[in-house]
Amino acid sequence: MKKFGFWGSSGINLWGSLLVGFAALVLLRDLRMVLLAVIPALLSAASVLALSVWLGHPITVLSNVIPILLLVLGVADGVHLAGYLKATGDSPRETILRIGPACALTAITTALAFTSIMVTRNAQLFDFAVLGGLGTLLAFAITISTFALLALVIRPNTRSTPNFTGVLAQRLAMFSLRIPKTVIASGVFVLVLSIFGFQQTKAWFPLYQNLPSGSQTVQVNDAISDDFGGVFQMIVEMEGDWRETEVMVDALTKLAGAEAVLSTVNIARWLGVDGAPVAEDLTLVPSEVVGQVRPIETVSRIFISVPEPMRNAQAAMLFDALYETAQAGGAARVYGLPTLMRQEAVSLISQLSKGLVIASLGATFVVAIAFGSLRLFPLLLVPNVLPLMVTGASLHIWSVVSYRGSCVDHFLRYCDR
């Protein structure tokens, strides 16, 4: 975990920063503009890491991606600010007065997207939402302030900026303007189709994908799953009738295999006891084991070793079959880490997706209000909601938030101009 913490927090953000800086240099071909665009964004991303320490939030797999997301948005703001400064020759003050409001609106809508995640009522995601929302606003403040200071001493050169990316955008825009009705109809059709696809998406929570690439833990878990059923314990509790417990054990054993099931029934059969064993029958069994499989006289626990429920489709089908068999057989309770991963995680991701849909619609409304025209709402709806629907196939928090934030940023520039 220490190794992951270093490479996860420092390594990912370091490489991300280098890639962003290199991309800006390739696209702009102006070192001064790159400095104006990237340095404020780097400082803002670093400030989010400091904010997490100040808030007492640990660096997790989720929160680790916030700095790099805000770095991307910060560079986008920096490019727009530096580009306007170079194109017009205005003072830094005039540049910020002209471009700053659009940057602020982007920060506000992105912060709203982060805070909407709070609807999940999950502790880890709540911390993620708080850090993302506050971090976005802090990053914006630092980006704007740092740009203003740098622009006083660094002025872009007078050479024209390479326009190969702009040429592509212009050609696409001209193509769209030639057939506006077709483009609008196509956008609406794709949005409707994506919404339908988004609703059909099944939430998937593969725990192994959150481990570092080449992790020995994944290999060990797979080996245990092949030989002993799995490394995770699914627990089924039965109350009352011994015969029902025997039937349940037999049904679960048929699905998972004899090597994967442990219960009082298995122990009694191993001891050669006919019927429910009494305390004297279990003297050969360690008391710790007895306490696990039979915590009290009226309760019998059945432990089933299973692989990670969403390791693949076969593992998911096995867990679902075991869970349904336990429920149908009269189990009093079914719990354990596999149940949390399969049941609670799916519910959590579903809540998350609903929260992001609300955030996209809310951000669309906020932007329309900011420009003083509700007629912009349907126009804003496609570019703001469509990325969420398209990326919804993966239902990864960071991809959805970042794509939506980028689309809001670009569209605000068009509205502002």
C-alpha positions as CSV (number, residue, x, y, z in Angstrom):
1,M,0.0,0.0,0.0
2,K,2.9,2.4,0.7
3,K,4.3,1.7,-2.8
4,F,0.9,2.3,-4.3
5,G,0.5,5.5,-2.3
6,F,3.7,6.9,-3.7
7,W,3.2,5.9,-7.3
8,G,-0.5,6.5,-7.1
9,S,-0.3,10.0,-5.7
10,S,3.1,11.3,-6.7
11,G,3.8,9.2,-9.8
12,I,0.4,9.5,-11.5
13,N,0.2,13.3,-10.9
14,L,3.8,13.8,-11.9
15,W,3.5,11.9,-15.2
16,G,0.1,13.6,-15.8
17,S,1.7,17.0,-15.3
18,L,4.5,16.2,-17.7
19,L,2.1,14.9,-20.4
20,V,-0.1,18.0,-20.0
21,G,2.9,20.3,-20.3
22,F,4.2,18.4,-23.4
23,A,0.8,18.5,-25.1
24,A,0.5,22.2,-24.5
25,L,4.0,22.8,-25.9
26,V,3.2,20.7,-29.0
27,L,-0.1,22.5,-29.7
28,L,0.9,26.1,-28.8
29,R,4.6,26.1,-30.0
30,D,5.2,29.0,-27.7
31,L,7.1,28.4,-24.4
32,R,5.8,31.7,-22.9
33,M,2.2,30.7,-23.5
34,V,2.9,27.2,-22.1
35,L,4.3,28.8,-18.9
36,L,1.3,31.0,-18.6
37,A,-1.1,28.1,-19.1
38,V,0.6,25.3,-17.2
39,I,2.2,26.9,-14.2
40,P,-1.0,28.3,-12.6
41,A,-2.7,24.9,-13.3
42,L,0.2,23.0,-11.6
43,L,0.0,25.2,-8.5
44,S,-3.8,24.8,-8.3
45,A,-3.5,21.0,-8.6
46,A,-0.8,21.0,-5.8
47,S,-3.1,23.2,-3.7
48,V,-5.8,20.4,-3.8
49,L,-3.3,17.9,-2.3
50,A,-2.6,20.4,0.4
51,L,-6.3,20.9,1.0
52,S,-6.8,17.2,1.4
53,V,-4.2,17.2,4.2
54,W,-5.8,20.2,5.8
55,L,-9.2,18.6,5.7
56,G,-7.7,15.4,7.1
57,H,-8.8,13.3,4.1
58,P,-6.6,10.4,3.2
59,I,-5.3,9.9,-0.3
60,T,-7.4,7.1,-1.8
61,V,-8.0,5.6,-5.2
62,L,-10.8,8.0,-5.7
63,S,-9.3,11.3,-4.3
64,N,-6.0,10.6,-6.1
65,V,-7.5,11.5,-9.4
66,I,-8.9,14.9,-8.3
67,P,-5.6,16.9,-8.7
68,I,-5.0,15.6,-12.3
69,L,-8.7,16.4,-13.2
70,L,-8.3,19.9,-12.0
71,L,-4.9,20.2,-13.7
72,V,-6.6,19.5,-17.0
73,L,-9.4,22.1,-16.3
74,G,-6.8,24.6,-15.1
75,V,-4.7,24.2,-18.3
76,A,-7.8,24.7,-20.4
77,D,-8.5,28.0,-18.5
78,G,-4.9,29.0,-18.9
79,V,-4.9,28.4,-22.6
80,H,-8.0,30.5,-23.1
81,L,-6.5,33.3,-20.9
82,A,-3.1,33.2,-22.6
83,G,-4.7,33.0,-26.0
84,Y,-6.8,36.1,-25.5
85,L,-3.8,37.9,-24.0
86,K,-1.7,37.1,-27.1
87,A,-4.5,37.8,-29.6
88,T,-5.6,41.1,-28.3
89,G,-2.5,42.5,-26.6
90,D,-4.7,43.7,-23.7
91,S,-3.5,44.0,-20.1
92,P,-3.7,41.1,-17.7
93,R,-6.5,42.9,-15.9
94,E,-8.6,43.3,-19.1
95,T,-7.9,39.7,-20.0
96,I,-9.2,38.4,-16.7
97,L,-12.2,40.7,-16.8
98,R,-13.1,39.3,-20.3
99,I,-12.3,35.6,-19.9
100,G,-12.4,35.2,-16.2
101,P,-16.2,35.0,-15.8
102,A,-16.4,32.0,-18.2
103,C,-13.6,30.3,-16.2
104,A,-15.5,31.0,-13.0
105,L,-18.7,29.5,-14.4
106,T,-16.8,26.4,-15.4
107,A,-15.5,26.1,-11.9
108,I,-18.9,26.5,-10.4
109,T,-20.6,23.9,-12.6
110,T,-17.8,21.5,-12.0
111,A,-17.9,22.0,-8.3
112,L,-21.7,21.3,-8.5
113,A,-20.9,18.1,-10.3
114,F,-18.6,17.0,-7.5
115,T,-21.0,18.0,-4.7
116,S,-23.9,16.2,-6.4
117,I,-22.0,12.9,-5.5
118,M,-23.1,13.5,-1.9
119,V,-26.5,12.1,-2.7
120,T,-24.9,8.6,-2.4
121,R,-24.6,8.9,1.4
122,N,-21.4,6.9,1.3
123,A,-18.6,8.1,3.6
124,Q,-15.7,7.7,1.1
125,L,-17.7,9.3,-1.8
126,F,-18.8,12.1,0.6
127,D,-15.1,12.9,1.3
128,F,-14.4,12.7,-2.5
129,A,-17.3,15.1,-3.2
130,V,-16.2,17.6,-0.5
131,L,-12.6,17.6,-1.6
132,G,-13.6,17.8,-5.3
133,G,-16.1,20.7,-4.8
134,L,-13.8,22.8,-2.5
135,G,-10.8,21.8,-4.5
136,T,-12.3,23.1,-7.8
137,L,-13.1,26.5,-6.3
138,L,-9.7,26.7,-4.7
139,A,-8.0,25.7,-7.9
140,F,-9.9,28.3,-9.9
141,A,-8.9,31.1,-7.4
142,I,-5.2,30.0,-7.5
143,T,-5.2,29.7,-11.3
144,I,-6.6,33.1,-11.9
145,S,-4.4,34.8,-9.3
146,T,-1.2,33.1,-10.5
147,F,-2.0,33.9,-14.1
148,A,-2.5,37.6,-13.3
149,L,0.9,37.7,-11.6
150,L,2.7,35.8,-14.3
151,A,1.2,37.8,-17.1
152,L,2.8,41.0,-15.6
153,V,6.2,39.6,-16.3
154,I,5.7,37.1,-19.1
155,R,4.2,38.3,-22.3
156,P,3.4,35.9,-25.2
157,N,5.6,36.5,-28.3
158,T,4.1,38.1,-31.4
159,R,4.4,35.0,-33.6
160,S,1.1,33.5,-34.7
161,T,-0.1,30.4,-32.9
162,P,-0.2,27.2,-35.0
163,N,-3.8,26.7,-36.1
164,F,-3.9,23.1,-37.2
165,T,-6.4,22.2,-34.4
166,G,-8.4,25.3,-35.2
167,V,-8.6,24.4,-38.9
168,L,-10.2,21.1,-38.0
169,A,-12.7,22.8,-35.7
170,Q,-13.5,25.3,-38.3
171,R,-14.1,22.7,-40.9
172,L,-16.4,20.8,-38.6
173,A,-18.3,24.0,-37.8
174,M,-18.7,24.9,-41.4
175,F,-20.0,21.4,-42.2
176,S,-22.5,21.7,-39.4
177,L,-23.7,25.1,-40.5
178,R,-24.4,23.8,-44.0
179,I,-26.8,21.2,-42.7
180,P,-28.0,22.7,-39.3
181,K,-31.3,20.8,-39.1
182,T,-29.6,17.5,-39.8
183,V,-26.9,18.1,-37.2
184,I,-29.4,19.1,-34.5
185,A,-31.6,16.1,-35.3
186,S,-28.6,13.8,-35.2
187,G,-27.5,15.3,-31.8
188,V,-30.9,14.8,-30.3
189,F,-31.1,11.3,-31.7
190,V,-27.7,10.3,-30.3
191,L,-28.7,11.8,-26.9
192,V,-31.9,9.8,-26.8
193,L,-30.1,6.7,-27.9
194,S,-27.4,7.3,-25.3
195,I,-29.9,7.8,-22.5
196,F,-31.6,4.5,-23.4
197,G,-28.1,2.8,-23.4
198,F,-27.3,4.5,-20.1
199,Q,-30.4,3.0,-18.5
200,Q,-29.5,-0.4,-19.8
201,T,-26.0,-0.3,-18.3
202,K,-25.4,-2.7,-15.4
203,A,-23.3,-1.3,-12.6
204,W,-20.0,-3.3,-12.3
205,F,-17.6,-3.1,-9.4
206,P,-14.4,-5.1,-10.1
207,L,-12.3,-4.8,-7.0
208,Y,-9.2,-6.2,-8.7
209,Q,-9.1,-3.3,-11.1
210,N,-8.4,-1.0,-8.2
211,L,-5.1,-2.8,-7.5
212,P,-1.8,-1.8,-9.2
213,S,-1.0,-3.4,-12.5
214,G,0.8,-6.7,-12.0
215,S,-0.3,-7.0,-8.4
216,Q,0.7,-10.3,-6.8
217,T,-2.5,-10.1,-4.7
218,V,-4.6,-10.5,-7.9
219,Q,-2.6,-13.6,-8.9
220,V,-2.8,-15.1,-5.4
221,N,-6.6,-14.5,-5.3
222,D,-7.0,-16.1,-8.6
223,A,-5.0,-19.2,-7.5
224,I,-7.0,-19.5,-4.4
225,S,-10.2,-19.2,-6.3
226,D,-9.1,-22.0,-8.7
227,D,-8.2,-24.4,-5.9
228,F,-10.4,-23.5,-2.9
229,G,-13.4,-21.7,-4.3
230,G,-12.3,-18.2,-3.5
231,V,-10.6,-15.9,-1.0
232,F,-13.8,-14.0,0.0
233,Q,-16.3,-15.4,2.6
234,M,-20.0,-15.3,1.9
235,I,-21.9,-16.0,5.1
236,V,-25.4,-17.5,5.3
237,E,-27.2,-17.7,8.6
238,M,-29.9,-20.2,9.3
239,E,-32.2,-20.2,12.4
240,G,-34.2,-23.1,13.8
241,D,-34.7,-26.4,12.0
242,W,-31.7,-28.6,11.5
243,R,-33.1,-30.3,8.5
244,E,-33.6,-27.0,6.7
245,T,-29.9,-26.2,7.4
246,E,-28.9,-29.6,5.9
247,V,-30.9,-29.0,2.8
248,M,-29.4,-25.5,2.5
249,V,-25.8,-26.8,2.9
250,D,-26.4,-29.5,0.2
251,A,-27.8,-26.9,-2.2
252,L,-25.0,-24.5,-1.7
253,T,-22.4,-27.3,-1.9
254,K,-23.8,-28.3,-5.3
255,L,-23.2,-24.9,-6.6
256,A,-19.9,-23.9,-5.0
257,G,-18.3,-27.3,-4.5
258,A,-17.6,-29.3,-1.3
259,E,-14.2,-27.6,-0.8
260,A,-15.8,-24.1,-0.6
261,V,-18.5,-24.8,2.1
262,L,-18.0,-24.9,5.8
263,S,-20.8,-25.3,8.4
264,T,-21.9,-27.2,11.4
265,V,-23.5,-29.7,9.0
266,N,-20.1,-30.5,7.4
267,I,-18.5,-30.8,10.8
268,A,-21.2,-33.2,12.1
269,R,-20.9,-35.4,9.0
270,W,-17.1,-35.4,9.4
271,L,-17.5,-36.5,13.0
272,G,-20.0,-39.2,12.1
273,V,-22.8,-37.6,14.1
274,D,-26.3,-38.3,13.0
275,G,-28.4,-35.1,13.3
276,A,-27.6,-31.9,15.1
277,P,-24.4,-32.2,17.2
278,V,-24.4,-31.3,20.9
279,A,-21.6,-29.7,22.8
280,E,-20.1,-33.1,23.7
281,D,-19.9,-34.1,20.0
282,L,-17.8,-31.1,19.2
283,T,-15.0,-31.5,21.7
284,L,-12.6,-32.5,19.0
285,V,-13.2,-29.3,17.1
286,P,-11.4,-26.1,18.2
287,S,-13.7,-23.9,20.2
288,E,-12.9,-20.9,17.9
289,V,-14.2,-22.8,14.9
290,V,-17.4,-23.9,16.7
291,G,-18.0,-20.3,17.8
292,Q,-17.8,-19.2,14.2
293,V,-20.2,-21.8,12.7
294,R,-22.6,-21.8,15.6
295,P,-22.4,-18.6,17.6
296,I,-25.5,-19.6,19.6
297,E,-27.6,-22.8,19.8
298,T,-30.3,-21.5,17.5
299,V,-28.1,-20.1,14.8
300,S,-26.0,-22.0,12.2
301,R,-23.6,-20.2,9.9
302,I,-22.6,-21.5,6.5
303,F,-19.4,-20.1,5.2
304,I,-18.9,-20.2,1.4
305,S,-15.6,-19.3,-0.1
306,V,-16.2,-17.5,-3.4
307,P,-14.1,-15.5,-5.9
308,E,-14.6,-11.8,-6.3
309,P,-18.2,-11.5,-7.4
310,M,-17.4,-9.3,-10.4
311,R,-14.1,-10.8,-11.4
312,N,-15.9,-12.0,-14.5
313,A,-19.3,-13.0,-15.7
314,Q,-19.0,-16.6,-14.4
315,A,-18.1,-15.4,-10.9
316,A,-21.1,-13.0,-10.9
317,M,-23.4,-15.8,-12.0
318,L,-22.1,-18.1,-9.3
319,F,-22.6,-15.5,-6.6
320,D,-26.1,-14.6,-7.8
321,A,-27.0,-18.3,-7.8
322,L,-25.7,-18.8,-4.3
323,Y,-27.5,-15.7,-3.1
324,E,-30.8,-16.6,-4.7
325,T,-30.6,-20.2,-3.3
326,A,-29.9,-18.9,0.2
327,Q,-32.9,-16.5,0.0
328,A,-35.2,-19.1,-1.4
329,G,-34.1,-21.7,1.2
330,G,-35.2,-19.5,4.1
331,A,-31.9,-17.9,5.2
332,A,-32.3,-15.4,8.0
333,R,-29.3,-13.3,6.8
334,V,-26.8,-13.3,3.9
335,Y,-23.8,-11.1,4.4
336,G,-20.0,-10.9,4.0
337,L,-17.7,-8.8,1.8
338,P,-18.9,-10.5,-1.4
339,T,-22.4,-9.5,-0.6
340,L,-21.3,-5.9,0.0
341,M,-19.4,-5.8,-3.3
342,R,-22.2,-7.3,-5.3
343,Q,-25.3,-5.8,-3.7
344,E,-24.2,-2.5,-2.0
345,A,-21.6,-1.5,-4.6
346,V,-24.2,-1.8,-7.4
347,S,-26.7,0.3,-5.5
348,L,-24.0,2.8,-4.7
349,I,-23.0,3.2,-8.3
350,S,-26.6,3.5,-9.4
351,Q,-27.1,6.3,-6.9
352,L,-23.9,7.9,-8.1
353,S,-25.1,7.9,-11.8
354,K,-28.4,9.5,-10.7
355,G,-26.5,12.2,-8.9
356,L,-24.4,13.0,-11.9
357,V,-27.5,13.2,-14.1
358,I,-28.9,15.7,-11.7
359,A,-25.6,17.6,-11.7
360,S,-25.6,17.8,-15.5
361,L,-29.1,19.0,-15.7
362,G,-28.5,21.5,-12.9
363,A,-25.3,22.8,-14.5
364,T,-27.1,23.3,-17.7
365,F,-29.8,25.3,-15.9
366,V,-27.1,27.4,-14.1
367,V,-25.3,28.3,-17.3
368,A,-28.6,29.3,-19.0
369,I,-29.4,31.5,-16.0
370,A,-25.9,33.0,-16.1
371,F,-26.3,34.1,-19.7
372,G,-29.8,35.4,-19.0
373,S,-31.7,33.2,-21.4
374,L,-33.6,30.0,-20.6
375,R,-33.8,29.4,-24.4
376,L,-30.2,28.3,-24.1
377,F,-31.3,25.3,-22.0
378,P,-32.2,23.0,-24.9
379,L,-29.1,24.1,-26.7
380,L,-26.9,23.4,-23.7
381,L,-28.6,20.1,-23.0
382,V,-27.0,18.1,-25.7
383,P,-23.3,19.0,-25.1
384,N,-23.7,18.9,-21.3
385,V,-25.7,15.7,-20.9
386,L,-24.5,13.7,-23.9
387,P,-20.9,13.1,-22.5
388,L,-22.4,11.7,-19.3
389,M,-24.6,9.3,-21.2
390,V,-21.8,8.2,-23.5
391,T,-19.3,7.6,-20.7
392,G,-21.9,6.1,-18.5
393,A,-21.0,2.7,-19.9
394,S,-18.1,2.6,-17.5
395,L,-19.7,4.5,-14.7
396,H,-16.3,5.7,-13.4
397,I,-16.6,8.8,-11.3
398,W,-13.5,10.5,-12.6
399,S,-14.2,10.0,-16.3
400,V,-17.7,11.2,-16.1
401,V,-16.9,14.3,-14.0
402,S,-13.9,15.3,-16.2
403,Y,-15.6,14.8,-19.5
404,R,-18.7,16.8,-18.4
405,G,-16.5,19.6,-17.0
406,S,-14.5,19.8,-20.2
407,C,-17.6,20.0,-22.3
408,V,-19.1,22.7,-20.1
409,D,-15.8,24.6,-20.4
410,H,-15.8,24.5,-24.2
411,F,-19.4,25.4,-24.6
412,L,-19.1,28.4,-22.3
413,R,-16.4,29.8,-24.6
414,Y,-18.8,29.6,-27.6
415,C,-21.6,31.3,-25.6
416,D,-19.2,33.9,-24.3
417,R,-18.0,34.8,-27.7
